[in-house]
Amino acid sequence: MASLKCSISFDSHDSKKFNFSLIPAFSGYAHVSGVCIIYPFYKLKQIRVSRLNTELLEFSEPNNHVDSSNDSLVLKESNPSGDFRRGRRNIWKRFRGVKKVTNNETLKMNHRKNGDKREKEREPEFVYEGDGAGSLSNSEELFEFDLSAIGGDLSSDRCNDILKGLEKGNDGKTLRFFEWMRENGKLKQNGTAYKLALRVLGRRQDWNQAETIISEMTSDSGCELSFSVFNTLIFACHKQGNAILGAKWFRMMLDYRVRPNAATFGMLMSLYQKGWVVEEAEFTFSQMRNFNVICQSAYSSMITIYTRLGKFDKAEEVIGFLREDKVPLNLENWLVLLNAYSQQGKLHEAEMVLVSMRKAGFSPHIVAYNTLITGYGKVSDMDGAQRVFRTLRSVGLKPDETTYRSMIEGWGRVDNYKEADWYYKQLKRSGFTPNSSNLFTMINLQAMHGDEEGANRTLDDMMVMGCQYSSVLSILLQAHERAGKLDKVPSVLTGLFYEHVLTNQTACSILVMAYVKHDLVDDAIKVLQEKGWQDQIFEDNLYHLLICSCKELGYLDNAVKIYTSMPKSHKPNLHITCTMIDIYSVMRLFDEAKSLYLKLKSSGIALDMIAFSVVVRMYVQSGSLQDAYLVLDTMDKQNNIVPDVFLLRDMLRIYQRLNMLDKLSDLYYKILKNGLPWDQEMYNCVINCCARALPVDELSRLFDQMLGRGFAPNTITINIMLDVYGKSKFFKRARRVFWIARKRRLVDVISYNTLIAAYGQNRDFRNMSSIVKKMQFKGFSVSLEAYNCMLDAYGKEGEMEKFKDVLKRMKESGCASDHYTYNTLINIYGDKGWIEEVANVLMELKESGLGPDLYSYNTLIKAYGIAGMVEEAVCLIKEMRRNGIDPDRISFNNIIVALQRNDLVLEAVKWSLWMKQLGL
């Protein structure tokens, strides 16, 4: 029977264009570029479309590439007329209108030469029912079929064909059909089906299921694992950039004793290169060499990784492996070698590589010359870079944008503005655009060489390239700051660019911050006055930031200038005002600071905790402790204020200096109740301030808790505890504290004086003398305070010999006496009735230039009264007034006692009445 062979080929560039040629043949069918459409002349009922299939990543040669488009599918269409209408879209992408063939449609085929006919078999087939003009490529038009209607007698090959078609169209239906194949026993020794399923799972990143399927292939289906199975998954990881999972599949591949091929190593090393996974790259590379697999790209990747990480010794070791393994170098290998030597500054070796590359038959390549130019520029050898540039032209190559960019960077590195500018202009003349590094280099050179006109041109180039104003401005400021010429920026920022800066909040803020940082406050104020945006909140925050910057930089006068230039507002800004109060306090301009506080207070703005802290500190620095206390009292009435640890410490110090013991006690227990975490500074502050306000046991507990938590007491805390224990006669505790202080090297003169005074007040002269000796042994000179303590202790106990001995030693040591010394001597001599000694001491006191103080006069009045010198005592009252010293209650009491002792009762009554009239 005659037949026609109609060959139809699709144009690879135009899917809508067909080329037909009629070729007479004996069998009737149409051949469509790998698709066979059967047209039996005796019965044109069905069309079968099939093509040769290739499995993903089944590489027979090392250099094979992955072609994910190679899929197979089967299409049957009932078409009695046999006409084939051209579709408007690519038929190999998607089908629609596919359904199961009805049972009465059968296919009669004669396979035997003797003419015996096979029984009609009812095989479920996928039939295309759409018209020829229908769309076959829409992604939403998927295979529609009913798995329950498919018979279980399909062959494995037929199932694989269906699975391939589904895999190309829909992942979910592919997996469902794969499950149907498993349930119907179609997966026994069917590696093709498993590979298709793995391809889908790789796309869906269902790695757990993929691992399960690999295990099933060997345990249940009896499939032999090959490199193509794992390459499918590694390829999916490669596309997703997942180096960790790629390494996992590679190690599993080795665990199953599957030999990788070149494609395996190529994909893995490329993946590791992208993620800089050095350890896995080294392991994979060593396995490649162990398997004696040659993969040129793997060598390149390993060298590139080491070069980028600066491990040049290891990079050269891999280069040695290239020679040892006799790897035929491709272009990529030569370029990688060239780059490895250039990056480490071995330009002679790099030149030799270029020569060897030419001898190997490779034509001159622009990348090779660009690499050499970059290498010479990196080591600042621009003569070499210039020579390579000329050689590039001589071999017939034309410089590209990388060539010019590298030359610009190289000349910029050696600070040659003239040459860099020439290459920059050549780059633009050639139609190329500079990159960000070129622009940065040019701006830096122009700032260094003071080329304001060139800087303006570079700024225009940046704007043409679409750079943001804030980024361009930052680069400009950094360049001039690095050159130490930020004062030149105002002359560079002109024209349209400056107008854009004024209308951009971010750029405007960057500019004024730079001006303030470099003491260009007048320029900053000018920018703020000319700005073209309106945002009150942003503006207030900007002014606050500028003022704070001036404060941190120590430009306090600039801070005041910025504050006074601010636009006037009916309501002051709390944060700006508090910052200015703090600045005025540092400048000792307390009147201005107080004026701002009063203005803030009268505005009705509620102060926060920071504001109260600033105001309190201002009053403390000015010496107005009572005003500071009033501010704290105002804060207490404002229930929503929770003091922080710094304000609490200020409160403790203020209450201590004002001797408000009740306030100290209340605040201490309030701190305990609030559960505030205590640090070392807090412990020291509380102990120092609350020593007189708290019971000794509580203070002792606090000190022990401080040590138990690992905090270190300071010297003042040690001396406070020594004084508290000494006055409370807890000498055992005092000795323990003194031992801790010595161990921590915190003992000073005051520590010894405190112990000497404690033992002296307790009349423990033995320990007092022992401490004095230890004080001298440790290299401390006996202080005036120590001498005064000993004089007071020995004098009050009547140990006059020791008293005189201490006084003698004091004079021999050259220690000058103070008021306390003279007053102690007057008191001791007066109690003894030794008027002559009292007179001598008084004369010595006056000759020393100190003169008597209130305590001196009170002691003299007492001494004169004991000696019966009433008139002299009364004269002392008059002398006190002449010297500007007002008598106190003790002065009048001593006069009254002196009068009573000498039987002048009437005079004593008069003095008593006079004292009452004075309110004493």
C-alpha positions in Angstrom: 0.0 0.0 0.0 1.3 3.4 -0.9 2.2 5.8 1.9 3.6 9.2 2.3 6.3 10.3 4.6 5.7 13.9 5.6 8.6 15.5 7.4 7.7 18.5 9.4 10.5 20.4 11.3 10.0 23.3 13.7 12.2 26.4 13.4 14.3 26.6 16.6 14.0 30.3 16.7 10.3 30.7 15.9 7.9 28.2 17.4 5.1 29.4 15.1 7.0 28.7 11.9 6.8 25.4 10.2 8.8 23.9 7.4 7.1 21.1 5.4 8.6 18.7 2.9 6.8 15.7 1.4 8.9 12.6 1.0 7.3 9.4 -0.6 7.7 6.3 1.6 6.1 3.0 2.1 4.7 3.6 5.6 2.3 6.4 6.4 3.3 8.7 9.2 4.3 12.3 9.9 7.7 13.0 11.5 7.8 16.1 13.6 11.3 16.9 15.0 11.6 13.9 17.3 7.8 13.3 17.3 6.3 10.4 15.4 2.6 10.8 14.4 1.3 7.5 13.0 -1.3 7.8 10.1 -2.2 4.3 8.9 -3.9 4.8 5.5 -6.3 1.9 6.1 -7.6 3.3 9.3 -6.9 6.9 10.4 -8.3 6.7 13.9 -5.4 7.4 16.3 -2.3 9.5 16.5 0.7 8.4 18.5 3.3 11.0 19.5 6.5 9.9 21.0 10.1 10.9 21.1 13.4 9.7 22.4 13.9 10.5 26.1 17.0 11.4 27.9 17.4 11.2 31.6 18.4 14.2 33.7 22.1 14.3 34.4 22.8 10.8 33.0 26.2 11.9 31.8 28.1 9.4 29.7 31.0 11.9 29.2 32.5 14.3 31.8 31.6 17.4 29.9 28.0 16.6 29.3 25.6 19.3 30.4 22.3 19.2 32.1 19.3 19.6 29.8 16.2 19.9 32.0 14.0 20.1 28.9 14.4 16.5 27.8 11.2 14.9 28.7 9.1 12.3 27.1 5.3 12.0 26.9 2.7 10.0 24.9 -0.3 11.6 23.2 -3.1 9.8 21.4 -5.8 11.6 19.5 -8.8 10.3 17.6 -8.8 12.1 14.3 -10.6 10.2 11.5 -10.0 12.9 9.0 -6.3 12.7 9.7 -5.9 16.5 9.4 -3.4 18.2 11.7 -4.2 21.8 12.5 -1.4 24.0 13.5 -1.6 25.2 17.1 -0.9 28.7 18.1 1.6 27.7 20.9 4.3 25.2 21.6 2.7 21.8 21.9 5.6 20.4 24.0 4.8 22.5 27.1 1.3 21.6 28.2 -1.8 19.8 27.1 -5.4 20.3 27.8 -8.5 18.3 27.2 -6.9 15.0 27.9 -9.1 12.2 29.2 -9.3 8.4 29.4 -10.3 6.6 26.1 -13.7 4.9 26.4 -13.7 1.1 26.5 -15.2 0.6 23.0 -12.2 2.4 21.4 -9.7 -0.3 20.6 -6.5 -0.5 18.7 -6.1 -3.3 16.2 -2.5 -4.1 15.4 -1.1 -7.0 13.5 2.3 -8.0 14.8 2.6 -11.4 13.3 3.6 -12.2 9.7 1.1 -15.1 9.5 -1.9 -12.7 9.8 -3.1 -13.9 13.2 -4.8 -11.1 14.9 -4.3 -10.4 18.6 -7.3 -9.9 20.9 -8.6 -6.5 21.4 -7.0 -5.0 24.5 -8.6 -2.4 26.4 -5.8 -0.1 27.5 -6.4 3.3 29.1 -5.0 5.9 26.9 -4.7 9.7 27.1 -6.6 11.3 24.3 -6.2 14.8 23.1 -9.7 16.2 22.3 -9.0 19.9 21.9 -9.1 21.5 18.5 -5.8 22.1 16.7 -6.0 25.8 17.3 -6.4 25.5 21.1 -3.7 26.7 23.5 -1.3 24.1 24.6 1.2 26.1 26.5 -0.7 27.9 29.3 0.8 27.0 32.7 -2.6 26.7 34.2 -3.8 24.1 31.6 -2.8 20.9 33.3 -3.3 17.2 32.7 -6.8 16.1 33.9 -7.2 12.5 34.5 -8.7 10.0 37.0 -6.2 7.7 38.6 -9.0 5.3 39.7 -10.0 4.8 36.1 -6.5 3.7 35.0 -6.0 -0.1 34.7 -3.2 -1.7 36.5 -2.0 -3.6 33.4 -0.1 -0.6 32.0 3.5 -1.5 31.2 6.3 0.2 33.1 7.6 1.9 30.0 4.1 3.3 29.3 3.9 4.5 32.9 7.3 6.1 32.6 6.2 8.0 29.5 3.1 9.2 31.3 5.2 10.2 34.3 7.6 12.1 32.2 4.7 14.1 30.7 3.3 14.9 34.1 6.7 15.8 35.5 6.9 18.5 32.9 3.5 19.9 33.7 2.6 19.5 37.4 4.6 18.4 40.4 1.7 17.4 42.5 0.1 15.1 39.9 3.5 13.7 39.1 3.9 12.5 42.7 0.4 11.2 42.8 1.0 9.1 39.7 4.3 8.0 41.1 2.4 6.8 44.2 0.0 5.0 41.9 2.9 3.3 40.3 4.2 2.2 43.6 0.8 0.8 44.6 0.5 -1.1 41.3 4.0 -2.5 41.4 5.4 -0.4 38.6 8.5 0.6 40.4 10.4 -2.7 40.5 13.8 -2.0 39.0 12.4 1.1 37.5 15.2 3.6 38.1 13.8 6.1 35.5 10.6 6.6 37.5 12.6 7.2 40.7 14.8 9.7 39.0 11.8 11.7 37.8 10.3 11.6 41.3 13.6 12.8 42.7 13.7 15.7 40.2 10.3 16.8 41.4 11.2 16.5 45.1 14.4 18.4 44.5 12.3 21.3 43.0 10.0 21.2 46.0 12.9 20.9 48.5 11.3 17.9 50.1 14.7 16.4 51.2 13.3 14.0 53.7 11.1 12.3 51.2 14.0 12.3 48.7 16.1 10.4 51.2 13.3 7.9 51.8 13.0 7.3 48.1 16.7 6.6 47.7 16.5 4.1 50.5 13.5 2.5 48.9 15.3 2.2 45.6 17.8 -0.2 47.1 15.7 -1.9 49.7 12.4 -2.5 48.0 12.7 -1.9 44.3 16.0 -3.5 43.7 17.3 -0.5 41.7 21.0 0.1 41.3 22.1 3.5 42.4 24.2 5.5 40.0 25.7 9.0 39.9 22.7 10.3 38.0 20.4 9.7 41.0 22.4 11.8 43.3 23.3 14.3 40.5 19.6 15.0 40.2 19.5 16.2 43.9 22.8 17.9 43.8 21.7 19.8 40.7 18.6 21.0 42.7 20.8 22.1 45.5 23.0 23.9 43.0 20.1 25.8 41.6 19.0 26.8 45.1 22.5 27.7 46.3 22.2 25.3 49.2 25.8 24.2 49.8 25.1 22.3 53.1 22.5 20.0 51.5 24.7 19.5 48.5 27.5 18.3 50.8 25.0 16.0 52.5 23.9 14.3 49.3 27.5 13.9 48.3 28.5 12.2 51.5 25.4 10.0 51.2 26.5 9.2 47.7 29.9 8.0 49.1 28.2 6.1 51.9 26.2 4.1 49.2 29.6 3.5 47.4 28.4 5.3 44.3 31.2 6.6 42.1 30.7 10.3 41.3 31.4 11.6 37.8 32.9 14.9 36.6 29.5 16.6 36.6 29.1 15.7 40.3 32.3 17.4 41.3 31.7 20.4 38.9 28.3 21.2 40.4 29.6 20.7 44.0 32.7 22.8 43.6 30.8 25.6 41.9 28.3 25.5 44.8 31.0 25.7 47.4 32.7 28.6 45.5 29.5 30.6 45.7 29.1 30.0 49.4 32.8 30.0 50.4 32.4 26.6 52.1 36.1 25.9 52.4 36.0 22.6 54.5 33.5 20.9 52.2 35.3 22.1 49.1 38.6 20.7 50.4 36.9 17.4 51.2 35.2 17.1 47.8 38.4 18.1 46.0 40.4 15.4 47.8 37.7 12.8 46.9 37.8 13.9 43.2 41.6 13.2 43.1 41.1 9.9 45.0 38.6 8.8 42.3 41.0 9.9 39.6 38.2 12.0 38.1 39.3 15.0 36.0 37.0 18.0 36.3 38.6 21.2 35.1 36.1 23.5 36.7 36.7 21.9 40.1 40.3 22.9 40.0 39.4 26.4 39.1 36.8 26.6 41.9 39.3 25.4 44.5 42.0 27.9 43.4 39.4 30.7 43.3 38.2 29.9 46.9 41.8 30.0 48.3 42.6 33.1 46.3 39.6 35.0 47.6 40.4 34.0 51.2 44.0 35.0 50.9 45.3 31.5 51.3 47.8 31.8 48.4 50.0 29.0 49.5 47.2 26.5 49.3 46.1 28.1 46.0 49.6 27.4 44.6 49.4 23.9 46.0 46.3 23.3 43.9 48.1 24.7 40.9 50.7 22.1 41.5 48.0 19.4 41.4 46.9 20.7 38.0 50.4 19.9 36.7 50.7 16.7 38.7 47.3 15.4 37.5 48.1 16.4 33.9 44.9 18.2 33.5 44.4 19.7 30.1 43.8 23.4 30.8 40.9 25.2 29.3 40.4 29.0 29.1 38.9 29.2 32.5 41.8 27.4 34.1 44.3 29.8 32.5 42.4 32.8 33.7 42.1 31.5 37.2 45.9 30.8 37.3 46.5 34.3 36.1 44.2 35.8 38.8 45.8 33.7 41.6 49.3 35.0 40.8 48.1 38.6 40.2 46.1 38.8 43.5 49.2 37.9 45.6 51.4 40.3 43.7 53.5 37.7 41.8 53.2 39.6 38.5 56.3 37.9 36.9 54.7 34.5 37.4 51.4 35.9 36.0 53.2 37.2 32.9 54.7 33.7 32.4 51.2 32.2 32.7 50.0 34.6 29.9 52.9 33.5 27.7 52.1 29.9 28.3 48.5 30.5 27.6 49.4 31.9 24.2 51.7 29.0 23.4 48.9 26.6 24.3 47.0 28.0 21.3 44.6 30.3 23.1 44.0 33.6 21.4 44.5 36.9 23.4 41.7 37.4 25.9 40.7 40.7 27.3 40.0 39.2 30.8 43.6 38.0 31.0 45.0 41.5 30.3 42.5 43.1 32.7 43.6 40.7 35.4 47.3 41.7 34.9 46.4 45.4 35.0 44.5 44.9 38.2 47.4 43.0 39.7 49.9 45.7 38.8 47.6 48.4 40.2 47.1 46.5 43.4 50.9 46.6 44.1 51.0 50.3 42.9 53.3 49.4 39.9 51.6 51.6 37.4 54.5 51.4 34.9 53.8 47.7 34.6 50.0 48.4 34.3 50.7 50.9 31.6 53.0 48.5 29.7 50.2 45.8 29.8 47.7 48.4 28.5 49.9 49.2 25.5 50.5 45.4 24.9 46.7 44.9 24.9 46.3 47.3 22.0 49.2 45.8 20.1 47.7 42.3 20.1 44.5 43.6 18.5 42.4 43.8 21.6 40.2 46.8 22.4 40.1 48.0 26.1 36.7 47.4 27.7 35.1 49.1 30.7 37.0 46.8 33.1 40.3 47.9 31.6 39.6 51.5 32.1 38.2 51.0 35.6 41.3 49.1 36.7 43.6 51.8 35.3 41.6 54.4 37.2 41.8 52.5 40.5 45.5 51.9 40.0 46.4 55.5 39.3 44.2 56.5 42.2 46.1 54.2 44.5 49.4 56.0 43.7 47.6 59.4 44.1 48.2 60.4 40.4 45.1 62.5 39.8 46.2 63.6 36.3 46.4 60.0 34.9 43.3 58.8 36.7 41.4 61.7 35.3 42.6 60.9 31.8 41.5 57.3 32.0 38.2 58.4 33.6 37.5 60.6 30.6 38.5 57.9 28.2 36.1 55.5 29.9 33.2 57.9 29.3 34.3 58.7 25.7 34.2 55.0 24.9 30.6 54.8 26.0 31.2 53.1 29.3 30.0 54.1 32.7 32.2 54.3 35.8 31.4 52.1 38.7 31.0 53.2 42.3 34.6 52.5 43.1 35.8 54.7 40.2 33.5 57.5 41.4 34.8 57.1 45.0 38.4 57.2 43.8 37.8 60.3 41.7 36.0 62.2 44.5 38.9 61.3 46.9 41.5 62.5 44.4 39.6 65.7 43.7 39.2 66.4 47.4 42.9 65.8 48.0 44.0 68.0 45.0 41.4 70.7 45.5 39.8 70.3 42.1 36.3 71.7 42.9 35.3 71.9 39.3 36.2 68.2 38.8 34.3 67.3 41.9 31.2 69.0 40.6 31.5 67.0 37.3 31.9 63.7 39.3 28.8 64.6 41.4 26.9 65.1 38.2 28.0 61.7 37.0 26.8 60.2 40.2 23.4 61.8 39.8 23.1 60.6 36.2 23.8 57.1 37.4 20.8 57.4 39.8 22.8 57.5 43.1 20.8 58.7 46.1 21.6 62.2 47.3 22.3 61.1 50.8 24.8 58.4 49.5 26.6 60.9 47.2 26.8 63.5 49.9 28.3 60.9 52.4 31.0 60.0 49.9 31.8 63.6 49.3 32.0 64.4 53.0 34.1 61.4 53.7 36.6 62.3 50.9 37.1 65.8 52.2 37.2 64.6 55.8 39.9 62.2 54.9 41.8 64.9 53.0 41.4 67.3 56.0 39.6 69.8 53.8 36.0 69.7 54.9 36.0 73.5 55.0 36.0 73.3 51.1 32.7 71.4 51.0 30.5 74.6 51.1 32.2 75.8 47.9 31.7 72.4 46.2 28.1 72.1 47.2 26.5 74.5 44.8 23.8 74.7 42.2 21.2 72.0 41.6 22.8 69.4 43.9 22.8 71.8 46.8 19.1 72.5 46.2 18.4 68.8 46.3 20.3 68.5 49.6 18.2 71.3 51.1 15.0 69.6 50.2 16.0 66.2 51.4 15.8 65.7 55.2 18.3 62.8 55.3 20.9 64.6 53.2 20.4 67.9 55.0 21.0 66.1 58.4 24.1 64.4 57.1 25.6 67.7 56.0 24.9 69.7 59.1 26.2 66.9 61.3 29.5 66.9 59.4 29.7 70.7 59.7 29.2 70.5 63.4 31.7 67.7 63.9 34.4 69.8 62.2 33.6 73.1 64.0 31.8 74.7 61.0 28.8 75.7 63.1 28.1 78.8 61.1 27.8 76.8 57.9 25.5 74.3 59.7 23.2 77.1 60.9 23.1 78.6 57.3 22.0 75.2 55.9 19.3 74.9 58.6 18.0 78.4 57.8 17.9 77.7 54.1 16.4 74.2 54.2 13.4 73.5 52.1 11.4 71.0 54.1 9.0 71.4 57.0 8.8 68.8 59.7 8.7 70.1 63.3 9.3 66.8 65.0 12.2 65.9 62.7 13.7 69.4 63.0 13.5 69.4 66.9 15.2 66.0 66.9 17.9 67.3 64.5 18.6 70.3 66.7 18.8 68.1 69.7 21.2 65.8 68.0 23.4 68.7 66.9 23.5 70.2 70.4 24.3 66.8 72.0 27.1 66.3 69.4 28.6 69.7 70.3 28.5 68.7 74.0 30.3 65.3 73.4 32.9 67.0 71.2 33.5 69.7 73.8 32.2 72.5 71.6 30.0 74.0 74.3 30.0 77.5 72.8 28.8 76.1 69.5 26.0 74.3 71.3 24.9 77.6 72.8 25.1 79.2 69.3 23.0 76.5 67.7 20.4 76.8 70.5 20.1 80.5 70.2 19.7 80.2 66.4 16.7 77.9 66.7 13.3 79.1 65.5 11.3 80.6 68.3 8.6 78.4 69.7 5.8 79.1 72.1 6.4 75.8 73.9 10.0 74.8 74.8 11.2 71.3 73.8 11.8 69.3 77.0 14.8 67.3 75.7 16.6 70.3 74.1 16.0 72.4 77.2 17.4 69.8 79.6 20.5 69.3 77.4 21.1 73.0 77.5 20.7 73.1 81.3 23.3 70.4 81.5 25.6 72.4 79.1 25.2 75.6 81.0 26.0 73.8 84.3 29.3 72.5 82.8 30.1 76.0 81.7 29.3 77.2 85.2 26.6 79.5 83.8 24.1 78.6 86.5 22.0 81.7 86.1 21.2 80.7 82.5 20.6 77.1 83.6 18.2 78.2 86.4 16.4 80.5 84.0 15.8 77.7 81.5 14.5 75.5 84.3 12.1 78.2 85.5 10.9 78.7 81.9 10.3 75.0 81.5 8.5 74.8 84.8 6.2 77.7 84.0 5.3 76.2 80.6 3.4 73.5 82.2 5.4 70.7 80.6 5.6 67.7 82.9 9.2 66.8 83.6 10.4 63.2 83.1 13.0 61.4 85.2 15.9 62.5 83.0 14.8 66.2 83.3 14.7 65.9 87.1 18.1 64.3 87.1 19.6 67.1 85.1 18.0 69.9 87.2 19.1 68.2 90.5 22.6 67.8 89.2 22.7 71.5 88.1 21.7 72.7 91.6 24.2 70.4 93.3 27.0 71.7 91.1 26.0 75.3 91.9 26.1 74.5 95.6 22.3 75.1 96.1 21.6 71.9 98.0 18.4 73.2 99.4 17.1 74.0 95.9 18.1 70.5 94.8 16.1 69.1 97.7 13.0 71.2 96.6 13.3 69.7 93.1 13.4 66.2 94.6 10.4 67.1 96.7 8.5 68.2 93.6 9.5 64.9 91.9 8.1 62.9 94.8 4.7 64.6 94.4 4.7 63.4 90.8 3.8 59.8 91.3 4.7 58.5 87.8 8.4 59.2 88.2 10.6 56.2 88.9 14.2 57.3 89.7 16.9 55.3 88.0 20.1 54.2 89.8 22.0 57.5 89.0 19.2 59.7 90.3 18.9 57.5 93.4 22.6 58.0 94.2 22.3 61.7 93.7 19.3 61.7 96.2 21.4 59.8 98.7 24.3 62.3 98.5 22.0 65.3 98.8 20.2 63.9 101.9 23.5 63.1 103.5 25.0 66.5 102.9 21.8 68.1 104.3 22.0 65.7 107.3 18.5 64.4 106.6 18.8 61.1 108.4 15.1 60.3 108.2 15.1 60.9 104.5 18.1 58.7 104.1 16.5 55.9 106.1 13.2 56.1 104.2 14.9 56.1 100.8 17.1 53.2 101.7 14.2 50.9 102.7 12.3 52.1 99.6 15.2 51.0 97.4 15.1 47.6 99.1 11.4 47.3 98.6 11.5 48.1 94.9 13.9 45.2 94.3 16.3 47.4 92.3 19.4 45.4 91.2 22.4 46.6 93.1 25.8 47.1 91.5 29.2 47.9 93.1 28.7 51.7 92.9 25.3 51.4 94.6 26.7 49.5 97.6 29.5 52.0 98.1 27.1 54.9 97.8 24.6 53.6 100.2 27.2 52.6 102.9 28.9 56.0 102.5 25.7 58.1 102.7 23.6 56.0 105.2 26.3 55.2 107.7 24.7 57.5 110.3 21.1 56.8 109.3 21.1 53.0 109.6 21.6 50.7 112.6 25.1 49.2 112.8 23.8 45.7 112.3 22.0 46.7 109.1 25.1 48.4 107.8 27.2 45.4 108.7 24.7 43.1 106.9 24.9 45.3 103.8 28.7 45.3 103.8 28.8 41.5 104.1 26.3 41.2 101.3 28.4 43.4 99.1 31.5 41.2 99.7 29.4 38.0 99.3 28.3 39.1 95.8 31.8 39.7 94.7 31.7 43.5 94.7 34.8 45.4 95.8 34.5 48.2 98.4 36.4 51.4 97.8 38.7 53.1 100.4 36.0 55.5 101.6 33.6 52.6 102.3 36.4 50.8 104.3 37.1 54.0 106.4 33.3 54.5 106.9 33.0 50.9 108.3 36.1 51.4 110.5 34.6 54.6 111.9 31.2 53.0 112.5 32.7 49.9 114.2 35.1 52.0 116.2 32.5 54.3 117.6 30.3 51.4 118.4 33.2 49.6 120.1 33.0 46.6 117.7 36.8 46.4 117.6 36.8 42.8 116.4 34.7 43.7 113.4 36.9 46.8 112.9 40.1 44.6 112.8 38.4 42.3 110.3 37.6 45.3 108.0 41.1 46.5 108.4 42.5 43.1 107.4 40.2 43.1 104.3 41.5 46.5 103.4 45.1 45.5 103.8 44.5 42.4 101.6 42.9 44.5 98.9 45.5 47.3 99.3 42.8 49.8 100.2 44.5 51.1 103.4 45.4 54.8 103.5 46.3 57.3 106.1 42.7 57.9 107.0 42.3 54.2 107.8 45.1 54.4 110.3 43.8 57.7 111.8 40.3 56.2 112.1 41.6 53.2 114.1 43.9 55.4 116.2 40.9 57.7 117.1 38.7 54.7 117.9 41.2 53.1 120.2 42.0 56.5 121.8 38.3 57.3 122.5 38.1 53.9 124.2 41.3 54.6 126.2 42.9 51.5 124.6 46.4 53.0 124.5 48.2 49.8 123.8 46.4 49.1 120.6 46.5 52.8 119.7 50.3 52.8 120.0 50.5 49.5 118.1 48.5 51.0 115.2 50.8 54.1 115.2 53.9 51.8 114.9 52.3 49.8 112.1 51.5 53.0 110.3 55.1 54.0 110.4 56.3 50.5 109.5 54.1 50.6 106.3 55.8 53.8 105.2 53.1 56.2 106.3 54.2 59.3 108.2 52.2 59.9 111.4 49.7 62.5 110.3 48.4 65.5 112.1 45.1 63.8 112.7 46.9 60.9 114.4 48.8 63.3 116.7 45.6 65.1 117.6 43.9 61.8 118.5 46.7 60.8 120.7 46.9 64.2 122.4 43.2 64.2 123.0 43.2 60.6 124.4 46.3 61.0 126.6 45.2 64.4 127.9 41.6 63.4 128.8 43.0 60.3 130.6 45.5 62.5 132.5 48.5 60.7 131.0 50.5 64.0 130.9 53.9 62.4 130.4 52.7 60.6 127.3 50.8 63.7 126.4 54.0 65.8 126.5 55.9 63.0 124.7 53.4 63.0 121.8 53.6 66.8 121.6 57.4 66.7 121.5 57.4 64.1 118.7 54.9 66.2 116.8 57.1 69.3 116.9 60.3 67.3 116.1 58.6 65.8 113.0 57.8 69.3 111.8 54.1 68.7 111.7 52.3 72.0 111.9 49.4 72.4 114.4 45.9 73.3 113.3 42.9 74.6 115.2 42.0 71.2 116.6 45.6 70.9 118.0 45.5 74.3 119.8 42.0 73.8 121.0 42.9 70.4 122.5 45.9 71.9 124.3 43.8 74.8 125.7 41.1 72.3 126.8 43.6 70.0 128.5 45.6 72.8 130.2 42.4 74.6 131.2 41.0 71.5 132.8 44.2 71.2 134.8 44.1 74.9 135.7 47.4 75.6 134.0 46.7 79.2 133.0 50.3 80.0 132.0 50.3 77.1 129.5 46.9 78.2 128.3 48.3 81.7 127.7 51.3 80.3 125.9 49.1 78.3 123.6 46.9 81.3 123.0 49.9 83.4 122.0 51.3 80.7 119.8 47.8 80.3 118.2 47.7 84.0 117.4 51.3 84.1 116.1 50.6 81.1 113.8 48.2 83.4 111.8 45.3 81.1 112.5 43.7 83.1 115.3 41.1 81.7 117.7 37.9 80.3 116.3 34.6 79.8 118.1 35.7 76.5 119.7 38.9 78.2 120.8 37.0 81.0 122.6 34.6 78.6 124.2 37.5 76.5 125.5 39.3 79.7 126.8 36.1 80.8 128.6 35.8 77.5 130.2 39.5 77.5 131.3 39.3 81.1 132.7 36.2 80.1 134.6 38.0 77.1 136.2 40.9 79.4 137.1 38.6 82.0 138.6 39.4 84.6 136.0 35.8 85.7 135.4 36.6 89.2 134.1 39.0 87.7 131.5 36.2 85.3 130.5 33.7 88.1 130.0 36.2 90.1 128.0 36.6 87.1 125.6 32.9 87.6 124.7 33.6 91.2 123.7 36.7 90.1 121.8 34.7 87.5 119.9 32.3 90.1 118.7 35.1 92.4 117.7 36.5 89.6 115.6 33.2 88.9 113.9 32.5 85.7 115.8 29.0 85.4 117.3 28.9 83.6 120.7 26.8 80.5 120.6 24.9 78.6 123.3 28.1 77.0 124.6 29.8 80.4 125.0 27.0 81.7 127.2 26.8 78.4 129.2 30.5 78.5 129.9 30.2 82.2 131.1 27.2 81.3 133.4 29.1 78.3 134.8 32.2 80.5 135.4 30.1 83.1 137.2 28.3 80.5 139.3 31.6 78.9 140.2 32.9 82.2 141.5 29.6 83.0 143.5 28.5 85.7 141.1 24.9 84.3 141.0 23.2 87.7 140.1 25.5 88.1 137.2 24.9 84.6 136.1 21.1 85.2 136.1 21.6 88.3 133.9 23.7 86.4 131.4 21.0 83.7 131.4 18.3 86.2 130.7 20.4 87.7 128.0 20.9 84.3 126.4 17.1 83.7 126.4 16.5 87.0 124.8 18.9 86.1 122.0 16.9 82.8 121.5 19.9 80.7 122.4 
